[in-house]
Amino acid sequence: MKNDFLKRILLLAFLGACARAPDPDAAFFLAQARADPELRIADAYKWLFHATRGGEHAVANEFAVRKWLETEWATLGPSEPGEPLWTPLAADGRIGRLNLRPYRAQGGDPAALLAAFLAGAEAFDADPARFRKAWQSLGRELKKRPGGHLTAAEWRRFDREMRAQGYPACHHSPEYETARQPAYRVLPAAEAGPLIEELAR
């Protein structure tokens, strides 16, 4: 009887510890975010949205996607110092952001990128439930350990705004846009790999 009671106590303690463990998508974001003081809560939301749902939301139709890339490609500035070619969005590396400035600077092919983006948006296993789990976990983690502009109060404010809209895609924060001028395409690793390998040839 006593042993059964102890087993139940240990099981409850184990389950409680599991429940408190941060979601892996949220934990990976936070590990990267500590190095970028320009990130705001909208940028955190966008990171997790991309990590769990890919680029599907950006594909209205192929013509619009092509024009969007053509316009952005033509107006890109030079690559920023230290700007990586590839930014993984998840710990398992299954999806990330291919940054356009270094991709173009290294001789990247915009037509190949367009084809990869369209294929990746269709192939990626977008998971709204995984996004919500990661987003909620981020809120809990920020309550325990805020960092820079990423605070629990900001998370609550943004969560109210996005929840009222059904958690749609969002833009980067104006502050991050100004500081980093982000220019990328979200790609699964399966689509990004051949593009990156081609640059090395």
N, C-alpha and C positions, 0 to 999 in steps of 0.2 A: 504494500500500500504506500509506504513511504517512498519507495523507489519510483513508483508510478507518479507520485506527486512531484518528485524532483525532475523526472523526465519532462513532465508538462511545463514546469517552470523554465527548464533549459530550452525547450522548444519555443516557448513564448519569447524568451530573451533573444534567441536566434532570429525569429521572425521579426522582432522589433528592430534588431540591428540591420536586417535586410531592408526593411521598410525605410530606414533612415539613410541608407546608402544612396549617394547621388546617382541619378541616371547617367549611363556612360556617355550619352551625347552631350548632356549638360556639363559633365565633368571634363570632357575633352575641350569643349568651348572655353570653360573657365581657365583651364591650364594654358590655353593660347592667349586668352584675353588679357591676362595680367601683364603681358608685354606691350600692349597697345593702349595708351592712356586716352586715345581719341574715341574709343568705342563708347557708344551710348546704348540705352536699352533697346531702341529700335534696331540697332545693328546686331545685338545679341539675338533678338527675335528672328531677324532675317537669316542669321547664320544657322540657327536651329531649324528654321523652315527649309532652307536649302539642304541641310544635312539629312533631313528625314523625308522631304517631299520632292527633292530634285528641282529640275527646271521646268516642270510641266506647266506651271502657272504662266510662264513667259511665252508660251507657244500659242498665240491666237490663231495664226495661219502662216503658212510657209512664206508667202509674199511679205507679210509684215515683219517676220523674223529676219528675212534677207535684207530688207531695207534698213532695219534697225542696226544690223551688223555693218552694212556698207557705210551708213552715216557715222557710226561710232569709230569704225576703222579709219575713215578719212580724217577724223578730227583728233585722233590720239596724239598726245604729246610724247616726248621721249620717255623711256623707261626710268622709273625712279631709282635712286641709289639703293641697292639691297632689295629691290622688289623681286619676290620669288616668281618663278614661272608657274608653279603649282602650289596651291594652298589646300591641304587636306581639310575636310570639314568633319570627319569622323575618325575615331581612333583606329578603325579597321581599314581606313584608306579607301573605302569603296566609292567615295564621291568627294569632289573638291571643286575649287575654282581655278580655271585656267586663266591666268592674268594676261590681258590682251597686249599690253605694252611690251613686256619681255617676249611674248610669243611673236609679235610682229618684228621686233628688233632682231630676233634670231632666225628670221626668214620663214616664219609660219605662213601657211596657206589659208586665207580666209574662206575659200570654198570648202576645203576639207574640214575646217572648224564648223562651218554652218551645217554640213552633213552630219558631223559628230554630235552637234548640239541637238539637232532634230531627232536623231536616232536615240540619243541618251534620254531625252525628255520622254520618249515613248517607252523605252525599255525599263527605266528605273521604277522600282517598286515603291511608289509614293505611299506614305503611311501617315494619314492625319492623326491617328491614335498615338503613334510614336512621337509625333511632334508635340501633341498636348502633354504627353508624359514628360518629355524633356523640358518643355517650357515650365510646367509646374515644379519640376525638380529644381530648375534654375531659381525660381522664386524662393524656394525653401533654403537653398544654399546662400543666396544673397542676404536672407534674413540673418543667417549665422555669420557670414563673412562677406560684407560688401567690399567693393574695390573700385576706386576711382569714381567714375560717373555711374557705375553699375550698383544700384542700391535697391533694397527691398521696397522703399517708397516709390521709386521710379518704376519698378516692376509692377507694383499694384496699379499705378496710374495707367501704364500702357496696357496691362492686362484688361482693365475695365473697358478701355477704348476698343481693343481688338476683339474681346469676347462679345461685345455688343454687335460686332459685324460678322461674327462666326469664324473668327481667327483666319482672316485672309492673308495673302502676301502683303508685304509692305515695302516701302522705300527705305534706303539708308537715312540716317539722321542728317540734317543739314550740316551739322558740325563735322561729321565724319566725311561727308561729301566734299566739303571745303578742304579739309586737312589731307585726305587720302586720294581724292578723285578716283574712286574705285571703278575699274573697267575690267570685266571678266565675263566668262561664261561658265555656268555650273554644268559639270560633266561627271557622269560615272567614270570610275577608273578604267573600265573596259573601253570606253570611247576616247578618253584622254591619252591612254598609253600609246597607241599608234601615232598620235599627233606629236607627242614628245619624242618618241623614238625617231621619227622622221627628221626632226631638227638635228639630230646627232649624225646624220648621214652626210 
